[in-house]
Amino acid sequence: MTDTLTPSTTPSTSAAPVYTVPQERKIVTAIPGPRSTELQQRRLAVVSGGVASALPVYIAKANGAILVDVDGNQFIDLGAGIGVTTIGHTDTSVVAAAVEQTQDFIHTLFTITPYEEYVRVCELLAEHTPGDFPKKSVLINSGAEAVENGVKIARKHTGRRAVAVLDHAYHGRTVLTMAMNYKAMPYATGYGPLASDVYHAPSSYPYHDGLSGADAAARTIAYLEKVVGPTDLACLVVEPIQGEGGFMVPAEGYFTALQTWCTANGVVMIADEIQSGMARTGKYYASEHFGWTPDLVLTAKGIAGGMPLAAVTGRAEIMDSSQPGGLGGTFGGNPVSCAAAIAVFESIENNDLLAEGVRIENTLRAGLGSLKEKYDIIGEIRGRGAMIAIELVQPGTGDTEKAPNAAAVSSIAAYAAQHGVLLLTAGTYGNVLRFLPSLAVSDALLNDALSVIDDAIAAL
């Protein structure tokens, strides 16, 4: 397939890695192939129907930016496990660190007998999260658990009950986080009653609301003051770049205005960086793009290269509000996951992966910009670093009604999968394609994937 898109001219700054899987797209069977089809039948007999998969191909191997299924098909992975394998699948340094740690010990439980690896991860988080004040962390297992603990700590610190989030947010599938999500279906439908004292404030969505950061913040603050009341509000939890909502980037000044209001009213402002953190956006944390210093930062997904780990990091005086024994969990801060996380931090530094995020953004924006000029269904290109999205609209409505075009998103994602490109969909209205590749993806792979998307749009 001929690639007609203009490649990025920004050079990669890291040393060329050695891959165990050729970094190329290759389709050798129908999708799904015969072995994947067989495994799907076995799955239907024993796996809950509530656990859905975007693409029913079963993976046998993954390396760099390529997934290999059990039938030998190779997919360009533009999802990275929804932002988990940020530094690439089976990164050699992560694998080596995890293997070495398993040979020493796999588990003791930090709250019984501690170990250095947990402490080192907390040191690295204190160093790399926004803010030059003293910081402390607690390590847990998952993004939703990080959100739960962030809210729990904020409530303990403030002595207040209410939790505020923004429209179009996604925070998880637990009882509390279901109530914090903007969309009920599929995350909360039928699972009630939901947690109380959760309030949804209007957000900044420049493509649709046209508001400046100051005006959008004023609208959010007016809601918080009138509907919740600052004296009852423990925390405001926000995603710097909203993930499931469709990679919305707020207008300039929005977050700094909210932080000023939160600080003045004793409200803990929490950055949910579960998807946007760990070098994905060209900075360690997306908050840095907005000149914003949160009180607490939530980290998960990309922190440990695919191993389960998450963290709440923040101002020491807030983190120390909890009584001894109030935080923790059986598997929180598992030593193997901690060893992997240390290797991820080292890889980001040693391989200048922040620059790779910038390179990927340049390549995607150039290629998607060409497509936008060609197809009027692309309403907006937005995001930062290796976290870029396009919002698709009905033809002819891009600059007027901006009517969502969810059908086109579904068709493009399905076409791409059949041709060896794994794409993620998103958006409150299902009309966003999100590009969430690992920082290991090459410009050649990105441009190859963009050529497939070009063909997919042309085939609509």
Long-range contacts (C-beta under 8 A, 24 or more apart in sequence): 1-448, 1-451, 1-452, 1-455, 2-451, 3-447, 3-448, 3-450, 3-451, 4-451, 4-454, 5-366, 5-367, 5-370, 5-371, 5-447, 5-450, 5-451, 5-454, 6-366, 6-367, 6-370, 7-363, 7-366, 7-367, 7-443, 7-444, 7-447, 8-359, 8-362, 8-363, 8-366, 8-443, 8-446, 9-362, 10-358, 10-359, 10-362, 10-363, 11-359, 12-355, 12-356, 12-359, 12-442, 12-443, 13-352, 13-355, 13-356, 13-359, 14-351, 14-352, 14-353, 14-355, 14-356, 15-351, 17-64, 17-88, 17-92, 17-440, 18-92, 19-63, 19-64, 19-66, 20-61, 20-63, 20-90, 21-61, 21-62, 21-63, 21-64, 21-66, 21-68, 21-74, 22-66, 22-74, 23-64, 23-65, 23-66, 23-442, 23-444, 23-445, 24-66, 24-74, 24-445, 25-66, 25-74, 25-75, 25-76, 25-419, 25-420, 25-421, 25-445, 25-448, 25-449, 25-452, 26-72, 26-73, 26-74, 26-420, 27-73, 27-74, 27-418, 27-419, 27-420, 28-71, 28-72, 28-73, 29-71, 29-72, 29-73, 31-55, 31-57, 31-73, 31-417, 31-418, 32-56, 32-57, 32-58, 32-69, 32-71, 33-57, 33-69, 33-70, 33-71, 33-72, 33-73, 34-71, 35-69, 35-70, 35-71, 36-69, 36-70, 36-71, 39-70, 52-186, 54-79, 54-413, 54-422, 54-424, 54-425, 55-417, 55-422, 57-417, 62-89, 62-90, 63-88, 63-89, 63-90, 64-88, 64-89, 64-438, 64-440, 64-441, 65-89, 65-437, 65-438, 65-440, 65-441, 65-442, 65-445, 66-445, 67-422, 73-420, 74-420, 75-417, 75-420, 75-421, 75-422, 76-420, 76-421, 76-422, 76-441, 76-445, 76-448, 76-449, 77-422, 77-437, 77-438, 77-441, 78-421, 78-422, 78-423, 78-424, 78-435, 78-436, 78-437, 78-441, 78-449, 79-422, 79-423, 79-424, 79-436, 79-437, 80-302, 80-436, 80-437, 80-438, 81-301, 81-306, 82-243, 82-275, 82-301, 82-424, 82-436, 83-243, 83-274, 83-275, 83-276, 83-280, 83-301, 83-302, 83-387, 83-436, 84-301, 84-302, 84-306, 85-302, 85-305, 85-306, 85-438, 86-278, 86-279, 86-280, 86-301, 86-302, 86-305, 86-344, 86-386, 86-438, 86-439, 87-279, 87-302, 87-305, 87-344, 87-347, 87-348, 87-351, 87-353, 87-438, 87-439, 87-440, 88-438, 88-439, 88-440, 89-306, 89-438, 89-440, 90-306, 91-305, 91-343, 91-344, 91-347, 91-440, 93-343, 93-346, 93-347, 94-304, 94-305, 94-306, 94-307, 94-340, 94-343, 94-344, 94-347, 96-343, 97-339, 97-340, 97-342, 97-343, 98-307, 98-336, 98-339, 98-340, 98-343, 100-339, 101-335, 101-336, 101-338, 101-339, 101-340, 102-336, 104-335, 105-335, 106-334, 106-335, 106-336, 107-331, 107-334, 107-335, 108-335, 109-330, 110-139, 110-328, 110-332, 110-333, 111-325, 111-328, 115-335, 115-338, 117-333, 117-335, 117-338, 117-339, 117-342, 118-333, 118-335, 118-338, 120-338, 120-342, 121-309, 121-311, 121-333, 121-338, 121-341, 121-342, 122-311, 122-313, 124-341, 124-342, 124-345, 125-297, 125-299, 125-311, 125-313, 126-313, 128-284, 128-285, 128-345, 129-284, 129-285, 129-297, 129-299, 129-313, 129-314, 130-271, 130-285, 130-287, 130-288, 130-292, 130-293, 130-294, 130-297, 131-293, 131-294, 131-315, 133-315, 133-316, 134-315, 134-316, 135-313, 135-314, 135-315, 135-316, 135-319, 136-313, 136-314, 136-316, 136-319, 136-320, 137-311, 137-312, 137-313, 137-314, 137-319, 138-311, 138-312, 138-319, 138-327, 138-328, 138-332, 139-309, 139-310, 139-311, 139-332, 139-333, 139-338, 140-309, 140-310, 140-311, 140-312, 140-329, 140-332, 140-333, 141-308, 141-309, 141-310, 141-329, 141-331, 141-332, 142-172, 142-300, 142-308, 142-310, 143-171, 143-172, 143-272, 143-274, 143-275, 143-298, 143-300, 143-301, 143-310, 144-171, 144-172, 144-173, 144-174, 144-177, 145-174, 145-310, 145-329, 145-332, 146-272, 146-274, 146-298, 146-299, 146-300, 146-310, 146-311, 146-312, 147-171, 147-172, 147-174, 147-176, 147-177, 147-180, 147-237, 147-272, 147-274, 147-298, 148-172, 148-174, 148-176, 148-177, 149-312, 149-327, 150-235, 150-237, 150-270, 150-272, 150-296, 150-298, 150-312, 150-314, 151-176, 151-234, 151-235, 151-237, 151-270, 152-322, 152-326, 152-327, 153-268, 153-296, 153-312, 153-314, 153-318, 153-319, 153-321, 153-322, 153-327, 154-234, 154-235, 154-268, 154-270, 154-296, 154-318, 155-234, 155-235, 156-321, 156-322, 156-326, 157-234, 157-268, 157-317, 157-318, 157-321, 158-234, 158-235, 158-266, 158-267, 158-268, 160-231, 160-232, 160-233, 160-234, 161-197, 161-232, 161-234, 162-197, 162-198, 162-199, 162-228, 162-229, 162-232, 162-233, 162-234, 163-197, 163-198, 163-199, 163-233, 163-234, 163-235, 163-237, 164-198, 164-199, 164-200, 164-201, 164-224, 164-228, 164-233, 164-235, 164-236, 164-237, 165-198, 165-199, 165-200, 165-201, 165-236, 165-237, 165-238, 166-200, 166-201, 166-202, 166-203, 166-220, 166-238, 166-239, 166-242, 167-200, 167-201, 167-202, 167-203, 167-205, 168-203, 168-205, 168-242, 168-245, 168-246, 168-248, 168-428, 169-200, 169-203, 169-237, 169-238, 169-239, 169-242, 169-245, 169-272, 170-239, 170-242, 170-243, 170-244, 170-245, 171-237, 171-272, 180-237, 181-244, 182-245, 182-428, 183-244, 183-428, 199-223, 199-224, 199-227, 199-228, 201-227, 201-236, 203-238, 203-242, 203-248, 203-250, 204-248, 204-250, 204-251, 204-254, 205-248, 205-250, 206-249, 206-250, 206-251, 207-248, 207-379, 207-380, 207-382, 207-391, 207-402, 208-402, 211-251, 212-251, 212-252, 212-253, 213-250, 213-251, 213-252, 213-253, 213-254, 213-255, 213-256, 213-257, 214-253, 214-254, 214-257, 216-250, 216-251, 216-254, 217-253, 217-254, 217-257, 217-258, 217-261, 218-257, 220-254, 220-258, 221-257, 221-258, 221-261, 224-261, 230-265, 230-266, 230-267, 231-265, 233-265, 233-267, 234-267, 234-268, 235-267, 235-268, 235-269, 235-270, 235-296, 236-262, 236-267, 236-268, 236-269, 236-270, 237-270, 237-272, 238-269, 238-270, 238-271, 238-272, 239-271, 239-272, 239-273, 239-274, 239-275, 239-276, 240-271, 240-272, 240-273, 240-276, 240-285, 240-286, 240-287, 240-289, 240-290, 240-292, 241-275, 241-276, 241-281, 241-286, 241-383, 241-384, 241-387, 243-274, 243-275, 243-276, 243-426, 243-434, 244-426, 245-426, 245-427, 245-428, 246-389, 246-391, 246-426, 246-427, 246-428, 246-431, 246-432, 246-434, 247-382, 247-383, 247-387, 247-388, 247-389, 247-426, 247-432, 247-434, 248-382, 249-382, 249-383, 249-384, 250-290, 252-290, 254-290, 255-287, 255-290, 255-292, 256-290, 256-291, 256-292, 259-292, 259-293, 259-294, 262-295, 268-295, 268-296, 268-318, 269-294, 269-295, 269-296, 270-294, 270-295, 270-296, 270-297, 270-298, 270-314, 271-296, 271-297, 271-298, 272-298, 273-297, 273-298, 273-299, 274-298, 274-299, 274-300, 274-301, 274-310, 275-301, 275-387, 275-436, 276-384, 276-387, 277-301, 277-302, 277-303, 278-302, 278-303, 278-344, 278-348, 279-348, 279-353, 279-354, 279-357, 279-385, 279-439, 280-357, 280-385, 280-386, 280-387, 280-436, 280-439, 281-357, 281-383, 281-384, 281-385, 281-386, 281-387, 282-354, 282-355, 282-357, 282-358, 282-361, 282-384, 282-385, 282-386, 283-354, 283-357, 283-385, 284-348, 284-354, 286-384, 286-387, 289-384, 302-344, 303-341, 303-344, 304-337, 304-338, 304-340, 304-341, 304-344, 305-340, 305-341, 305-343, 305-344, 306-340, 307-334, 307-336, 307-337, 307-340, 307-341, 308-334, 308-337, 309-333, 309-334, 309-337, 309-338, 309-340, 309-341, 353-439, 356-386, 356-439, 356-440, 357-384, 357-385, 357-386, 357-439, 358-385, 359-443, 360-385, 360-386, 360-388, 360-437, 360-439, 360-441, 360-446, 361-385, 361-386, 361-388, 363-443, 363-446, 363-447, 364-388, 364-435, 364-446, 364-450, 367-446, 367-447, 367-450, 368-450, 371-450, 371-453, 371-454, 371-457, 374-454, 374-457, 375-457, 377-405, 377-408, 377-457, 377-460, 383-434, 383-435, 386-435, 386-436, 386-437, 386-438, 386-439, 386-441, 387-434, 387-435, 387-436, 388-434, 388-435, 389-426, 389-432, 389-433, 389-434, 389-435, 390-432, 390-433, 391-427, 391-431, 391-432, 392-431, 392-432, 392-433, 393-431, 404-429, 404-430, 404-431, 405-431, 406-430, 406-431, 408-457, 408-460, 409-433, 411-456, 411-459, 411-460, 412-453, 412-456, 412-457, 412-460, 415-452, 415-455, 415-456, 415-459, 416-449, 416-452, 416-453, 416-456, 419-452, 419-455, 419-456, 420-452, 421-449, 421-452, 421-453, 423-453
